[in-house]
Amino acid sequence: MSTVATEDEAPGGAPLSASAPVPPDRLVAAFSRAYGHFSVLLDASFNVLWGSETLTPVFGWTDVVGRNIVELIHPDDLDLVLGGIVYHSEHAEEYRQFADTWRPDVTTMRVAHADGSWVRCDVSLFNHLADPDIGALLATGRISDDRTDMALAIDLLGSGAGPCEVLPVLARLVDNTIDGVRSQVMWWDETTDWLVAAPGCEELPSPPASLIASVLRSGEIESSIELDLVPYPGVDTDFKAVWVLPIVAPGRDLVVGCLVVWSRLRLPLVTGPQQPIHQAVRLASLAIVDHHAKSALRWEASHDPLTALRNRAGFHTEVASIDVGCALFYVDLDDFKIINDRLGHQAGDAVLVEVARRIRNVVRDHDTVGRLGGDEFAVLCPGLLDAEVATDIAGRLIESVSRPISVGGRPVAVGASVGIAFGERDEERGSLVRRADEALYRAKAAGKGHVVVATTH
């Protein structure tokens, strides 16, 4: 017959009362699993005899037993820490847990994280070396409530660092100021048009799509889900809840990312507006918006606003940076001036946009297409050194461009001439550009719709 514990009984039928002793193994487990806090037992030489389970979430360590604690302390803090250890080892009274008139000294130090970073901690040491039941030093501590990472993030922003440098620091700031959480910052990457995780956060699960959608719709509230109530595939069972906070562009109703906080406790996220987590969100917003603004400026400096192709400067930057053999096509439109003169520049612009689209459709996805100015285009084809293949591409390009283009409901036509030059991997790129330009000149001189391949040198 099985026994069911009542409110007044512990499992197994033992009566529960306020004065009943708690089994030692439960005390040790409770002490060892106090998230945000950590404890270690040290011998007289400062070697680790035992460490709490929380050493892993706080420091990333999986096994420190047998290591000397001195190896894990920041060199700049070592003299202060060793002085405190020696003092407590030789002079401190034994740990008196219930003495209201005595409190242990607290030493602030930086301790090595498994990922190579440093974690600032407040640590107290208790001398139990003389206690025959213990015979060790007990060090207990917690992550310092300081703003080191916040100051670092601000410094990084001031130096012009991008999201990949700033956002991981802000995620660590949140981790270090809220017990039992792991954070990831996700932001809109203009190159993918989707949310991507900042570096260092990739090992965490992707947040539930329903939460992300909720945040993107509102842009004002934080959403949460209890994972043990709503099973979420692939989530570590240590996590009980996840919160998602929107990152909104300053002064604009635009969500540019989100802060995802995975919690080992099923508790609501209740924090004041000046708490580090909200300050981290505001700093993340500045980092992301600044990055997007700089990216837009870089794009404008290297691209043609009409066709969205690379402009002359942007295209020649690509040519100069290529480190493999390649083919360079110079393309000049035939009869384009007639369209501009007869139909106006607006019609001419429409033709240029359509020509740019057709050239992109002919060449390979990884080829670079540019508009060098006016009616002159260029294509850079990495790895292409076969003259027959290049000539075939040029022929298809001319055929595509020469098809009638509808402008204002009426068909117009242009043609194209192409000059091709090949460059070896170690060839000076100025020579490649010059030979492609000369080949185009000869193609134009030969008549409309011609292709000329430059000599090797």
Helices and strands as residue ranges (DSSP letters): H 24-32, E 37-42, E 48-51, H 55-59, G 69-72, G 75-77, H 78-90, E 107-112, E 118-128, E 136-143, H 148-158, H 163-177, E 181-189, E 194-197, H 209-218, E 223-226, E 241-248, E 255-263, H 276-302, H 312-321, E 326-334, H 336-343, H 345-362, E 368-373, E 376-382, H 387-402, E 405-407, E 410-412, E 415-423, H 429-446, E 451-453
